[in-house]
Amino acid sequence: MGDDLRIPGGIGQNVRAPGQSLYAPVSTAFELPFPAAGCTLTTMRKRILSVALGISSLAAAMLAAEVPVSAPSRGASAAGHDDYPFFPFCIDWHDAKKRTFEQQAEMLKELGYPGVGHIWLDKVEERIKTLDAAGLRLFQITMVVDVAPGKTPYDAKRFKEVCALIKGRQVQFCLLLNGVKSSDPTNDPHAVGILREMSDQARDSGAQLLLYPHQNSWVERIEDAVRVADEVNRPNVAVMFNLCHWLRVDKSRDYRPLLKQAMPRLWAVSINGADNFDEKPGWEHYIQPLDKGSFDVGKLLKTLKELGYKGPVGLQCYGIGGDAREHLARSMAAWQKLSVNLKD
């Protein structure tokens, strides 16, 4: 990042470099009127008073026009503050327009999203470049880790390269942990060793590792994620709650005790429109635009607020067809209404 300063947890906008003044030096705008030959003391006093009044007026105007550097984007400010930045992920595969990363960034900026989540470790350079050009933030990178004994768990060389690329950007790696039977605790010691190694590799970048519960993965439930994260016991390892996968694997529909248990390490959540129950396979009813479905997303957000959650809120878009701009615009409009549940 060089001298480019970024606000931790903010939307990735640039702020002043170290030592750079908020205002142009007054001496560049006005020169003190030392008296010329023959100038009287009264004349000199009048000139000094005139300049002083000019400086005062200029400073007042600049203060009035000054915009705080932490001013959030529309997407981040829907709840009235930066505590819940709202961004989409999985927007690439099913967009009928097949937009490039540059086109995606332009679209997201126009719709009011502060950034996006990226899938897999390839093309991260291009993603960062296009987001930076649009003044947007890379929030997350999703990757797969194979925790089966005897398998190469991940591409360590590429992971190291990506960690260097995202250094200082407060990016979260969302880890899909696969390779063994879902929720099997006998694999904990082996997986914990892998995750501690990844934690060490990611430490200098400032990145966080989030255990991502996913149907049919080893970490399939939020309870699995919390158990393993506790065993890893590293300050940069935490968990994520994903609404669609929770709906698929947990039929109780009682999320409050699970979220309460996860809270010390709950550093991200994902939401989307969804129906309460769907016995059929696939995601048609469990992943919809945010303005669709019978599940009460507002109540979920209110519960998160009551439990003290503050952090990013991802919008799951996997499998939603058609023009991505259309469903992303609808979801942003829905977020503006639903996020009232996160207000103080």
Backbone torsions as a table, in degrees:
resi	resn	phi	psi	omega
1	MET	NA	-18.1	-179.8
2	GLY	63.2	-131.1	-179.2
3	ASP	-88.4	2.6	-179.6
4	ASP	-72.7	112.7	-178.4
5	LEU	-91.7	141.1	178.5
6	ARG	-127.3	146.8	-178.0
7	ILE	-82.3	119.4	-178.8
8	PRO	-55.5	127.7	178.4
9	GLY	76.6	-1.0	-179.3
10	GLY	-88.3	-157.3	-172.9
11	ILE	-100.0	11.3	174.5
12	GLY	84.4	14.6	-179.0
13	GLN	-77.3	154.1	-179.9
14	ASN	-76.4	148.6	173.7
15	VAL	-127.9	179.1	-174.7
16	ARG	-64.0	144.0	176.9
17	ALA	-72.7	158.6	-179.2
18	PRO	-55.7	132.6	177.0
19	GLY	84.4	-9.8	-179.9
20	GLN	-77.7	128.9	-176.1
21	SER	-73.1	147.1	175.7
22	LEU	-63.8	-39.2	-178.7
23	TYR	-119.9	160.1	172.4
24	ALA	-65.8	140.3	-179.5
25	PRO	-54.4	135.7	-177.4
26	VAL	-59.2	-33.4	-176.6
27	SER	-64.7	-19.6	177.8
28	THR	-81.2	-17.7	-178.0
29	ALA	-98.7	-28.8	-177.9
30	PHE	-136.2	143.1	172.9
31	GLU	-110.6	132.6	179.4
32	LEU	-63.2	133.1	-170.6
33	PRO	-85.0	77.5	175.2
34	PHE	-62.0	141.1	-172.6
35	PRO	-67.4	135.3	173.6
36	ALA	-79.8	171.5	179.8
37	ALA	-57.7	131.1	178.0
38	GLY	86.4	-1.6	-179.4
39	CYS	-76.8	134.6	-179.7
40	THR	-82.5	161.6	178.1
41	LEU	-63.3	-38.2	179.4
42	THR	-62.8	-42.4	179.2
43	THR	-63.2	-42.6	179.4
44	MET	-61.6	-42.0	179.6
45	ARG	-62.6	-39.4	179.8
46	LYS	-64.5	-40.8	179.6
47	ARG	-64.6	-43.6	179.4
48	ILE	-62.2	-42.6	178.5
49	LEU	-61.7	-41.5	-179.8
50	SER	-62.8	-43.8	179.0
51	VAL	-65.9	-41.4	179.7
52	ALA	-60.4	-41.9	178.4
53	LEU	-65.2	-37.5	178.5
54	GLY	-64.9	-43.5	178.0
55	ILE	-61.6	-43.3	-179.8
56	SER	-61.1	-43.1	-179.4
57	SER	-66.2	-41.6	179.3
58	LEU	-63.9	-44.1	-179.7
59	ALA	-62.4	-41.5	179.7
60	ALA	-62.7	-41.9	-179.7
61	ALA	-65.1	-40.7	-179.2
62	MET	-68.9	-37.2	176.8
63	LEU	-64.7	-39.2	-179.5
64	ALA	-66.5	-33.2	-176.7
65	ALA	-87.5	-14.3	-174.5
66	GLU	-64.9	129.6	177.2
67	VAL	-102.1	128.2	-179.7
68	PRO	-55.4	140.6	-178.0
69	VAL	-68.6	-18.5	-180.0
70	SER	-93.4	10.0	-178.6
71	ALA	-57.8	124.4	-175.5
72	PRO	-81.1	162.0	172.3
73	SER	-75.0	172.8	-179.1
74	ARG	-60.5	-40.4	-178.7
75	GLY	-65.7	-40.2	-177.4
76	ALA	-74.7	-24.9	-171.6
77	SER	-97.3	5.9	-175.5
78	ALA	-58.8	-33.3	178.7
79	ALA	-90.4	5.6	175.1
80	GLY	96.0	0.7	-179.6
81	HIS	-163.1	-178.9	-177.3
82	ASP	-89.5	8.0	-173.7
83	ASP	-70.2	-19.7	-174.6
84	TYR	-133.1	65.8	177.6
85	PRO	-60.8	134.2	-172.0
86	PHE	-113.8	119.2	-174.3
87	PHE	-142.3	150.8	178.0
88	PRO	-92.7	158.2	170.8
89	PHE	-144.8	165.8	-172.5
90	CYS	59.2	46.0	-179.3
91	ILE	-100.1	0.3	-172.2
92	ASP	-84.6	-49.4	-162.6
93	TRP	-70.3	-34.3	-169.2
94	HIS	-111.9	12.3	177.8
95	ASP	-75.6	119.0	-178.2
96	ALA	-60.9	-25.7	-178.8
97	LYS	-83.5	-11.0	179.0
98	LYS	49.7	52.8	-175.9
99	ARG	-67.9	146.7	172.7
100	THR	-74.9	169.3	176.4
101	PHE	-58.8	-39.9	179.3
102	GLU	-63.6	-43.0	178.6
103	GLN	-67.3	-36.4	176.4
104	GLN	-62.2	-44.9	-179.0
105	ALA	-61.7	-43.5	178.5
106	GLU	-61.3	-43.3	179.5
107	MET	-63.5	-46.1	-178.1
108	LEU	-62.8	-40.7	178.9
109	LYS	-63.1	-43.7	179.9
110	GLU	-63.7	-34.3	-178.2
111	LEU	-83.2	-10.6	177.0
112	GLY	96.9	10.5	176.6
113	TYR	-81.4	139.5	-178.3
114	PRO	-82.1	-6.7	-178.8
115	GLY	172.2	-158.4	-173.0
116	VAL	-155.7	163.5	169.8
117	GLY	-102.7	145.5	-176.4
118	HIS	-111.2	144.5	-177.7
119	ILE	-106.4	124.9	177.4
120	TRP	74.5	171.6	-172.9
121	LEU	-90.0	-6.6	179.5
122	ASP	-84.4	154.9	175.3
123	LYS	62.6	21.8	179.0
124	VAL	-66.2	-35.7	178.6
125	GLU	-58.1	-47.2	-179.6
126	GLU	-64.8	-40.3	-179.6
127	ARG	-61.7	-47.5	-179.0
128	ILE	-61.8	-44.1	-178.6
129	LYS	-59.3	-45.5	-177.5
130	THR	-71.9	-35.5	177.0
131	LEU	-68.4	-42.8	178.7
132	ASP	-59.9	-41.2	-179.0
133	ALA	-63.2	-30.0	-179.7
134	ALA	-93.5	-2.2	-178.0
135	GLY	73.3	29.7	-178.4
136	LEU	-111.4	171.4	-174.2
137	ARG	-116.1	142.3	169.2
138	LEU	-87.6	112.3	-176.0
139	PHE	-87.4	-45.7	-173.0
140	GLN	-142.5	156.2	169.9
141	ILE	-129.7	122.5	178.7
142	THR	-92.1	135.5	177.8
143	MET	-146.1	158.5	-179.5
144	VAL	-100.6	138.5	175.1
145	VAL	-125.7	123.7	179.3
146	ASP	-91.1	111.7	-175.7
147	VAL	-98.2	13.1	177.9
148	ALA	-72.6	135.0	176.9
149	PRO	-57.3	139.0	178.2
150	GLY	86.0	-5.2	-180.0
151	LYS	-101.8	152.8	171.4
152	THR	-75.0	116.3	-170.1
153	PRO	-70.5	-35.6	-177.6
154	TYR	-165.0	169.1	179.0
155	ASP	-81.8	94.8	-173.8
156	ALA	-64.0	-36.9	179.9
157	LYS	-63.6	-47.6	-179.3
158	ARG	-68.4	-37.9	178.0
159	PHE	-60.5	-41.6	178.1
160	LYS	-63.4	-41.5	178.2
161	GLU	-62.0	-43.7	-178.7
162	VAL	-68.0	-38.4	176.8
163	CYS	-58.4	-38.4	177.7
164	ALA	-67.9	-37.2	-179.1
165	LEU	-64.8	-36.5	-172.9
166	ILE	-101.9	13.0	-178.4
167	LYS	-56.4	129.4	177.7
168	GLY	81.0	2.7	-176.3
169	ARG	-98.5	3.3	179.0
170	GLN	55.4	45.5	179.3
171	VAL	-85.8	145.1	174.6
172	GLN	-105.6	130.6	170.7
173	PHE	-90.8	121.5	177.1
174	CYS	-94.8	113.9	-171.3
175	LEU	-99.7	117.8	171.2
176	LEU	-90.8	111.8	-173.0
177	LEU	-98.3	108.0	-173.0
178	ASN	-119.2	176.1	169.5
179	GLY	112.9	-19.7	179.1
180	VAL	-135.8	172.8	-177.4
181	LYS	-57.0	139.2	-178.5
182	SER	-56.3	134.1	172.2
183	SER	65.8	15.5	-177.3
184	ASP	-78.4	110.0	-176.4
185	PRO	-74.7	-13.7	-179.2
186	THR	-67.2	-16.6	178.7
187	ASN	-91.5	1.4	-175.9
188	ASP	-56.3	-49.6	-176.0
189	PRO	-58.1	-42.2	-180.0
190	HIS	-65.6	-45.8	-178.7
191	ALA	-66.1	-37.7	179.5
192	VAL	-61.1	-39.8	177.5
193	GLY	-61.7	-42.6	178.0
194	ILE	-62.6	-45.2	-176.4
195	LEU	-68.7	-33.9	176.2
196	ARG	-67.4	-37.7	176.1
197	GLU	-62.3	-44.3	178.3
198	MET	-65.0	-37.4	177.7
199	SER	-59.6	-43.4	178.6
200	ASP	-63.3	-41.8	-179.2
201	GLN	-65.9	-34.3	-174.9
202	ALA	-86.7	-11.8	-169.9
203	ARG	-58.4	-49.4	-175.1
204	ASP	-66.6	-23.1	-179.8
205	SER	-77.9	-16.3	-175.1
206	GLY	80.0	7.6	-178.9
207	ALA	-78.4	157.7	175.0
208	GLN	-110.8	147.0	174.8
209	LEU	-107.4	119.8	-179.5
210	LEU	-110.8	126.8	174.3
211	LEU	-77.9	121.2	-167.4
212	TYR	-106.8	102.6	179.0
213	PRO	-63.9	128.3	-174.9
214	HIS	-143.1	134.1	179.7
215	GLN	-52.2	132.3	177.3
216	ASN	74.2	0.6	172.6
217	SER	-83.4	168.4	174.6
218	TRP	-61.5	-50.7	169.9
219	VAL	-86.0	95.5	-175.1
220	GLU	-102.1	-28.2	-174.7
221	ARG	-120.5	156.4	178.1
222	ILE	-61.2	-31.4	176.8
223	GLU	-62.8	-39.0	177.3
224	ASP	-61.9	-45.0	-177.8
225	ALA	-60.9	-44.0	-179.4
226	VAL	-65.2	-43.4	-179.3
227	ARG	-59.4	-48.4	-176.4
228	VAL	-70.2	-41.4	178.7
229	ALA	-61.3	-38.9	176.8
230	ASP	-62.3	-38.5	-179.7
231	GLU	-72.2	-36.2	176.3
232	VAL	-64.8	-44.3	171.6
233	ASN	54.5	53.3	175.8
234	ARG	-121.7	145.3	-175.2
235	PRO	-68.1	-14.1	178.7
236	ASN	-109.1	18.2	178.8
237	VAL	-120.1	126.4	-176.1
238	ALA	-147.5	-160.1	-174.6
239	VAL	-133.9	163.1	176.9
240	MET	-128.8	142.2	174.4
241	PHE	-102.7	126.6	-179.4
242	ASN	-117.6	113.5	-174.4
243	LEU	-56.2	-49.0	-172.8
244	CYS	-63.3	-40.2	-179.4
245	HIS	-73.9	-33.3	175.3
246	TRP	-64.1	-42.5	178.2
247	LEU	-60.5	-35.9	-177.2
248	ARG	-73.3	-38.6	-170.7
249	VAL	-102.4	-14.9	-176.6
250	ASP	-122.9	112.2	-176.0
251	LYS	-88.7	-2.1	-175.2
252	SER	-71.2	-32.5	-176.7
253	ARG	64.1	19.4	177.8
254	ASP	-110.0	86.9	-174.5
255	TYR	-86.4	-18.1	-173.0
256	ARG	-58.1	-50.0	-179.5
257	PRO	-64.0	-31.0	178.4
258	LEU	-69.2	-42.6	178.5
259	LEU	-66.9	-38.5	178.3
260	LYS	-62.4	-42.0	177.8
261	GLN	-64.0	-36.4	-176.4
262	ALA	-80.5	-18.6	-168.3
263	MET	-49.0	-42.6	-179.4
264	PRO	-58.8	-25.7	-178.4
265	ARG	-122.5	13.1	-179.7
266	LEU	-84.3	104.6	-173.6
267	TRP	-114.6	0.6	175.1
268	ALA	-164.4	151.7	173.5
269	VAL	-136.2	155.7	172.2
270	SER	-126.1	142.2	-179.7
271	ILE	-131.5	172.4	174.2
272	ASN	-176.3	168.8	171.5
273	GLY	-68.8	145.1	-177.7
274	ALA	-161.2	157.2	170.3
275	ASP	-90.8	157.9	-176.8
276	ASN	-63.9	-42.7	-178.7
277	PHE	-140.5	144.4	174.7
278	ASP	-152.1	109.6	-177.4
279	GLU	-81.3	-14.1	-178.5
280	LYS	-79.7	150.8	176.0
281	PRO	-69.0	168.3	-179.3
282	GLY	92.6	178.5	-171.2
283	TRP	-120.3	11.5	-175.5
284	GLU	-56.2	-37.5	-177.2
285	HIS	-98.9	-17.7	-179.0
286	TYR	-98.5	-9.6	173.0
287	ILE	-134.2	105.0	179.8
288	GLN	-134.2	166.4	171.0
289	PRO	-55.5	155.2	-170.7
290	LEU	-65.1	-17.5	-179.7
291	ASP	-92.1	8.6	-177.7
292	LYS	-119.5	164.0	173.0
293	GLY	95.7	158.7	-176.7
294	SER	-92.6	-13.4	-179.6
295	PHE	-69.6	138.9	-176.1
296	ASP	-85.8	89.6	-179.7
297	VAL	-69.0	-34.4	178.8
298	GLY	-59.5	-39.7	178.7
299	LYS	-66.4	-38.6	176.6
300	LEU	-61.3	-45.4	179.5
301	LEU	-63.3	-40.0	178.5
302	LYS	-62.9	-40.4	177.9
303	THR	-63.4	-43.4	177.8
304	LEU	-59.3	-43.0	178.3
305	LYS	-61.9	-44.9	-179.3
306	GLU	-62.6	-34.0	-179.1
307	LEU	-81.0	-6.4	177.3
308	GLY	94.1	13.2	179.8
309	TYR	-68.6	134.9	168.8
310	LYS	-140.1	124.1	-178.2
311	GLY	168.1	-178.1	-177.9
312	PRO	-66.3	149.2	175.9
313	VAL	-122.4	108.3	-179.4
314	GLY	-86.1	147.5	176.1
315	LEU	-104.7	110.1	-179.9
316	GLN	-74.6	123.9	-176.3
317	CYS	-121.4	7.8	-175.9
318	TYR	-58.3	131.3	173.7
319	GLY	83.1	-6.5	179.7
320	ILE	-79.9	114.0	-175.3
321	GLY	-86.5	-173.1	-179.3
322	GLY	82.3	-165.8	179.2
323	ASP	-75.4	118.8	-177.3
324	ALA	-58.4	-33.4	-179.5
325	ARG	-59.6	-38.9	-176.8
326	GLU	-65.5	-49.8	-177.0
327	HIS	-75.9	-28.8	176.2
328	LEU	-68.9	-36.2	176.7
329	ALA	-64.9	-41.8	178.7
330	ARG	-64.7	-41.8	-179.7
331	SER	-66.9	-37.0	176.8
332	MET	-64.9	-41.5	177.4
333	ALA	-61.8	-40.9	178.1
334	ALA	-65.9	-39.7	179.0
335	TRP	-61.3	-39.4	179.0
336	GLN	-57.6	-32.7	179.1
337	LYS	-85.8	-45.5	-175.1
338	LEU	-68.1	-31.1	-174.7
339	SER	-70.4	-6.0	173.0
340	VAL	-59.3	-25.3	179.0
341	ASN	-69.7	-10.9	178.9
342	LEU	-101.1	-0.6	-177.8
343	LYS	-77.2	151.8	177.2
344	ASP	-68.6	NA	NA
